[in-house]
Amino acid sequence: MSFMDRERASGRNEAVDRLLAGAAGAADAARNRMDASAAALLAAPDCRLAEPTRIAVRDLLRAVAGVVEDDLRQRLIEGLGEGIPIVLGASLAAATVPIALPLLVQAGLLADRELVASLVRRVEEQRLADRLRAAQSAAGASLTDTWLQSGDEPLSAMTMALIVALSRREQRGADAPLTRTDLSADLQYRLVWRVAAALRHHVLATAAMPPAAADRALATAATALLAGYDESDTVQGRAMQIARRLHQRGRLDDALIARAAGEGLVAFLVAALAVRVRIEFASALEMVTDPEGSRLTILLRGAGVGRSVSAAILRAIGAALGTDDALIRVHAEAFDWLSPEAARDALAFSRCDPEYRAAAGAIAAHHADRRGA
């Protein structure tokens, strides 16, 4: 090997090492940001989220808690029937006056890292989708129109379900209240029982009702609400169903991924990459919406997306997120030098169980703090 060849190889190795180190650092920073932001979200000081994001997440957090509260209050009224005390019935029926929400805020039960992280991801996904759509110049049939008219009846049905889920999520304004929380099953379970506990406090403080009777009524209401919750009916669930079906039929190609990015169909873009590298949707979404860009570069390489499509996606998403042009060029260059195998190795931790990853991150952060003390 000549001196020049050795120099080039050394430069390539350094670029790849910087890319991998940057991705690892970005993942740690994102986890630390969620830890700090969850506690401060509702009060604002020391929150590591940008102010527009903090406000959007705070409002969304209150909205999803309100959806659960409204449902449980109505079920409780119906469950208690004619025997409900008048004062209690009137307070539960006063839909514009929140009961559980203030209690949950005071008790710190909405300062939940996983819940906040889920809502931050949703806000950032929506913001990215809006910006990509605003930058779109191509006309013609959309991806969803193509799938609806594909002649593949299961795919058409999945597409219509995704359109409905997106429409439901994007409802805005007083005249279009949220009708679903669009949370994972675990988070929905946690939120429902916390809201039920807050309503228990109100019931016992408002009416002369035996605690056992209140507990039975609230347990019945919460159990019925959870029984009707279908995690697959979320935007994430619908997008993953479509991506898996297309992947099974060998149709989840680079052109489709490029179209999804170009049209701002971020949920499907994320799902497609997640399916191709076999990681969960939430992890892929964090990588796609990280403005630093190194994790998206590794995700695209690990998913086997070609250079031209990857470069176009890096540019489009970088522009939407405000990533520095020079940094985008560095990542695009490192993409060429990073092998697909090394990218998949870098993504291996993301395939592990979420509880395992969360615990490993918490332990690593604790020991890092101790070393820095």
VMD Tcl script that draws the C-alpha trace (Angstrom):
set ca {
  {0.00 0.00 0.00}
  {1.37 3.39 -1.01}
  {1.76 6.30 1.38}
  {-1.21 8.08 -0.26}
  {-3.38 4.98 0.07}
  {-2.46 4.66 3.73}
  {-3.33 8.33 4.27}
  {-6.72 7.86 2.62}
  {-7.42 4.74 4.67}
  {-6.44 6.54 7.85}
  {-8.74 9.44 6.98}
  {-11.61 7.07 6.27}
  {-11.15 5.26 9.56}
  {-11.09 8.53 11.45}
  {-14.26 9.74 9.72}
  {-16.08 6.50 10.54}
  {-14.85 6.61 14.12}
  {-16.11 10.20 14.47}
  {-19.47 9.22 12.99}
  {-19.91 6.29 15.37}
  {-18.75 8.32 18.38}
  {-21.05 11.17 17.41}
  {-24.00 8.81 17.17}
  {-23.26 7.31 20.58}
  {-22.90 10.76 22.09}
  {-26.16 11.92 20.48}
  {-27.99 8.92 21.93}
  {-26.65 9.66 25.43}
  {-27.54 13.35 25.06}
  {-31.08 12.48 24.01}
  {-31.54 10.21 27.02}
  {-30.18 12.85 29.41}
  {-32.41 15.48 27.83}
  {-35.49 13.36 28.51}
  {-34.45 12.69 32.11}
  {-34.05 16.42 32.79}
  {-37.05 17.52 30.76}
  {-39.58 15.13 32.29}
  {-39.24 16.66 35.75}
  {-39.19 20.26 34.55}
  {-41.67 20.06 31.69}
  {-44.69 21.49 33.47}
  {-42.76 24.11 35.43}
  {-40.32 25.22 32.68}
  {-37.07 25.92 34.62}
  {-34.11 23.75 33.66}
  {-36.09 22.03 30.93}
  {-33.70 20.99 28.18}
  {-36.33 21.18 25.46}
  {-36.50 24.20 23.20}
  {-39.34 26.44 24.33}
  {-41.67 25.78 21.35}
  {-41.20 22.05 21.84}
  {-41.70 22.31 25.60}
  {-44.99 24.16 25.12}
  {-46.19 21.72 22.44}
  {-45.30 18.68 24.58}
  {-46.85 20.22 27.71}
  {-50.10 20.88 25.85}
  {-50.09 17.42 24.31}
  {-49.42 15.83 27.71}
  {-52.41 17.64 29.18}
  {-54.51 16.69 26.17}
  {-53.79 12.94 26.34}
  {-54.37 12.92 30.10}
  {-57.61 14.79 29.45}
  {-58.75 12.20 26.92}
  {-58.35 9.45 29.52}
  {-59.97 11.54 32.25}
  {-63.01 12.37 30.12}
  {-63.51 8.72 29.25}
  {-63.15 7.50 32.83}
  {-65.47 10.19 34.20}
  {-68.21 9.23 31.75}
  {-67.80 5.52 32.50}
  {-67.87 6.26 36.24}
  {-71.11 8.22 35.94}
  {-72.67 5.37 33.97}
  {-71.30 2.72 36.33}
  {-72.62 4.38 39.48}
  {-76.00 4.94 37.83}
  {-78.89 6.53 39.65}
  {-77.24 5.97 43.02}
  {-74.49 8.49 42.34}
  {-74.47 11.38 44.86}
  {-75.76 14.59 43.26}
  {-72.68 16.70 44.02}
  {-70.33 14.00 42.73}
  {-72.38 13.49 39.59}
  {-72.40 17.21 38.86}
  {-68.63 17.54 39.30}
  {-67.90 14.52 37.10}
  {-70.26 15.81 34.42}
  {-68.60 19.26 34.32}
  {-66.40 18.35 31.35}
  {-64.68 21.74 31.12}
  {-63.34 21.51 34.68}
  {-60.37 19.11 34.98}
  {-60.28 16.99 38.11}
  {-57.51 14.45 37.71}
  {-55.05 16.60 35.79}
  {-54.24 19.09 38.59}
  {-53.85 16.25 41.08}
  {-51.48 14.37 38.77}
  {-49.39 17.50 38.19}
  {-49.18 18.25 41.92}
  {-48.13 14.68 42.68}
  {-45.53 14.66 39.91}
  {-47.20 11.71 38.22}
  {-47.08 13.29 34.77}
  {-43.32 13.87 35.05}
  {-42.78 10.43 33.55}
  {-39.64 10.04 31.43}
  {-41.10 7.45 29.06}
  {-44.35 9.34 28.63}
  {-42.56 12.65 28.01}
  {-40.12 11.00 25.60}
  {-43.02 9.47 23.66}
  {-44.73 12.84 23.33}
  {-41.49 14.62 22.42}
  {-40.99 12.09 19.63}
  {-44.53 12.70 18.41}
  {-44.09 16.48 18.40}
  {-40.76 16.22 16.59}
  {-42.19 13.75 14.08}
  {-45.07 16.10 13.32}
  {-42.76 19.10 12.99}
  {-40.48 17.21 10.60}
  {-43.47 16.02 8.55}
  {-44.83 19.57 8.28}
  {-41.47 20.96 7.15}
  {-40.84 18.20 4.61}
  {-44.31 18.67 3.16}
  {-43.76 22.43 2.97}
  {-40.58 21.83 0.96}
  {-42.26 19.34 -1.38}
  {-42.39 20.36 -5.05}
  {-43.43 17.15 -6.80}
  {-47.03 16.71 -7.91}
  {-48.99 13.61 -8.79}
  {-50.41 10.72 -6.84}
  {-49.20 10.39 -3.27}
  {-47.91 7.19 -1.76}
  {-51.14 6.69 0.13}
  {-53.16 7.22 -3.08}
  {-50.95 4.66 -4.83}
  {-51.50 2.11 -2.07}
  {-55.25 2.74 -2.00}
  {-55.44 2.05 -5.74}
  {-52.95 -0.82 -5.75}
  {-55.50 -3.62 -5.99}
  {-53.98 -5.14 -2.85}
  {-57.04 -5.16 -0.60}
  {-55.20 -5.72 2.71}
  {-52.73 -2.94 1.82}
  {-55.58 -0.61 0.86}
  {-57.33 -1.30 4.17}
  {-54.09 -0.71 6.11}
  {-53.56 2.54 4.22}
  {-57.04 3.82 4.98}
  {-56.48 2.95 8.66}
  {-53.20 4.92 8.59}
  {-54.91 7.92 6.99}
  {-57.61 7.82 9.68}
  {-55.01 7.52 12.45}
  {-52.99 10.44 11.05}
  {-56.12 12.56 10.71}
  {-57.15 11.73 14.26}
  {-53.71 12.62 15.61}
  {-53.49 15.89 13.70}
  {-56.84 17.23 14.91}
  {-56.28 20.70 16.30}
  {-58.32 23.41 17.92}
  {-61.24 23.54 20.32}
  {-63.63 22.22 17.69}
  {-61.53 19.12 17.04}
  {-60.60 17.54 20.36}
  {-58.39 14.48 20.56}
  {-60.35 11.25 20.64}
  {-57.42 8.89 21.25}
  {-54.15 9.16 23.13}
  {-52.15 7.33 20.43}
  {-49.83 5.96 23.11}
  {-48.18 2.58 23.38}
  {-50.12 -0.03 25.35}
  {-47.72 0.21 28.31}
  {-48.02 3.99 28.55}
  {-51.78 3.88 28.08}
  {-52.04 1.34 30.92}
  {-49.91 3.50 33.21}
  {-51.81 6.70 32.41}
  {-55.26 5.14 32.81}
  {-54.54 3.82 36.29}
  {-52.92 7.07 37.41}
  {-55.93 9.07 36.25}
  {-58.21 6.56 37.98}
  {-56.26 7.04 41.23}
  {-56.64 10.82 40.95}
  {-60.39 10.43 40.42}
  {-60.51 8.18 43.48}
  {-59.16 11.04 45.57}
  {-61.85 13.34 44.18}
  {-64.65 10.82 44.71}
  {-63.75 10.20 48.34}
  {-63.30 13.93 49.02}
  {-66.62 14.83 47.39}
  {-69.05 12.08 48.37}
  {-69.71 9.95 51.43}
  {-68.87 6.79 49.55}
  {-67.11 3.75 51.04}
  {-63.58 3.47 49.61}
  {-64.25 -0.11 48.54}
  {-67.24 1.00 46.46}
  {-65.20 3.76 44.83}
  {-62.38 1.34 44.08}
  {-64.74 -1.18 42.48}
  {-66.38 1.47 40.30}
  {-63.07 2.95 39.18}
  {-61.50 -0.45 38.55}
  {-64.47 -1.41 36.38}
  {-64.21 1.83 34.40}
  {-60.44 1.59 33.94}
  {-60.53 -2.08 32.96}
  {-63.24 -1.43 30.37}
  {-61.30 1.47 28.88}
  {-58.12 -0.59 28.60}
  {-59.97 -3.56 27.13}
  {-61.03 -1.38 24.22}
  {-57.55 0.01 23.54}
  {-55.81 -1.36 20.47}
  {-52.14 -0.38 20.18}
  {-52.13 -1.40 16.51}
  {-54.66 1.39 15.85}
  {-52.02 4.07 16.47}
  {-50.15 5.91 13.70}
  {-47.04 3.93 14.62}
  {-48.91 0.63 14.55}
  {-50.55 1.31 11.19}
  {-47.30 2.48 9.58}
  {-45.47 -0.62 10.83}
  {-48.20 -2.89 9.43}
  {-47.81 -1.36 5.98}
  {-44.00 -1.51 6.12}
  {-44.04 -5.17 7.16}
  {-46.49 -6.14 4.41}
  {-44.43 -4.39 1.74}
  {-41.21 -5.89 3.12}
  {-42.66 -9.41 3.05}
  {-43.50 -8.90 -0.62}
  {-40.10 -7.47 -1.54}
  {-41.57 -4.03 -2.23}
  {-39.96 -2.00 0.57}
  {-37.33 -0.57 -1.75}
  {-35.24 2.59 -1.76}
  {-37.58 4.37 -4.17}
  {-40.45 3.94 -1.73}
  {-38.35 5.24 1.15}
  {-37.28 8.24 -0.92}
  {-40.91 9.02 -1.80}
  {-41.94 8.81 1.85}
  {-39.26 11.34 2.79}
  {-40.12 13.60 -0.12}
  {-43.82 13.62 0.75}
  {-43.27 14.14 4.46}
  {-44.85 10.78 5.31}
  {-42.49 10.52 8.26}
  {-44.36 7.77 10.09}
  {-43.94 5.42 7.15}
  {-40.34 6.51 6.50}
  {-39.49 5.63 10.10}
  {-41.43 2.37 9.95}
  {-39.72 1.34 6.71}
  {-36.24 1.91 8.14}
  {-37.20 0.21 11.41}
  {-38.44 -2.88 9.58}
  {-35.37 -3.07 7.36}
  {-32.96 -2.99 10.32}
  {-35.30 -4.85 12.74}
  {-35.53 -2.24 15.48}
  {-38.56 -0.73 17.19}
  {-40.32 2.31 15.74}
  {-39.46 4.60 18.69}
  {-35.72 4.00 18.33}
  {-35.82 4.65 14.60}
  {-37.84 7.82 15.13}
  {-35.24 9.18 17.57}
  {-32.56 8.59 14.95}
  {-34.52 10.20 12.13}
  {-35.45 13.33 14.09}
  {-32.05 13.91 15.72}
  {-30.74 17.13 14.10}
  {-27.10 16.09 14.65}
  {-27.57 13.58 11.82}
  {-25.01 10.91 12.69}
  {-27.59 8.41 13.90}
  {-29.69 8.85 10.75}
  {-26.58 8.24 8.65}
  {-25.91 4.96 10.44}
  {-29.59 3.98 10.25}
  {-29.69 4.52 6.49}
  {-26.44 2.59 5.99}
  {-27.60 -0.24 8.24}
  {-30.91 -0.42 6.35}
  {-29.01 -0.89 3.10}
  {-30.36 2.30 1.54}
  {-28.29 3.30 -1.50}
  {-25.93 6.25 -1.53}
  {-27.94 8.61 -3.74}
  {-31.19 8.07 -1.84}
  {-29.43 8.31 1.52}
  {-27.70 11.55 0.51}
  {-31.02 13.02 -0.63}
  {-32.73 12.02 2.63}
  {-29.86 13.40 4.72}
  {-30.08 16.70 2.84}
  {-33.87 16.95 3.05}
  {-34.13 16.06 6.72}
  {-31.05 18.10 7.59}
  {-32.57 21.16 5.91}
  {-35.89 20.59 7.71}
  {-34.16 20.25 11.09}
  {-31.63 23.04 10.58}
  {-28.55 20.82 10.48}
  {-25.40 22.60 9.31}
  {-24.70 21.95 5.62}
  {-21.04 21.17 6.31}
  {-22.02 18.54 8.85}
  {-24.41 16.94 6.37}
  {-21.56 16.70 3.84}
  {-19.31 15.09 6.47}
  {-21.97 12.50 7.25}
  {-22.56 11.79 3.55}
  {-18.83 11.21 3.09}
  {-18.61 8.97 6.16}
  {-21.61 7.02 4.79}
  {-19.42 5.86 1.89}
  {-16.71 4.61 4.22}
  {-18.91 2.95 6.80}
  {-19.61 -0.67 5.91}
  {-23.20 -1.96 6.20}
  {-21.93 -4.58 8.67}
  {-20.38 -1.94 10.93}
  {-23.59 0.10 10.75}
  {-25.68 -2.89 11.73}
  {-23.30 -3.61 14.61}
  {-23.73 -0.01 15.79}
  {-27.50 -0.52 15.71}
  {-27.41 -3.84 17.59}
  {-28.05 -2.26 20.99}
  {-31.24 -0.71 19.62}
  {-32.58 -4.23 18.96}
  {-32.38 -5.10 22.65}
  {-35.40 -4.96 24.95}
  {-36.34 -1.36 25.88}
  {-36.18 -2.11 29.61}
  {-32.69 -3.55 29.19}
  {-31.56 -0.48 27.25}
  {-33.11 1.93 29.74}
  {-31.48 0.19 32.69}
  {-28.09 0.03 30.95}
  {-28.32 3.74 30.16}
  {-29.27 4.64 33.72}
  {-26.38 2.61 35.15}
  {-23.90 4.12 32.71}
  {-25.14 7.65 33.49}
  {-24.83 7.01 37.23}
  {-21.24 5.86 36.95}
  {-20.39 8.74 34.62}
  {-21.76 11.18 37.23}
  {-19.70 9.50 39.95}
  {-16.52 9.78 37.88}
  {-17.25 13.44 37.22}
  {-17.93 14.22 40.90}
}
mol new
graphics top color blue
foreach p $ca { graphics top sphere $p radius 0.5 }
foreach p [lrange $ca 0 end-1] q [lrange $ca 1 end] { graphics top cylinder $p $q radius 0.2 }
display resetview
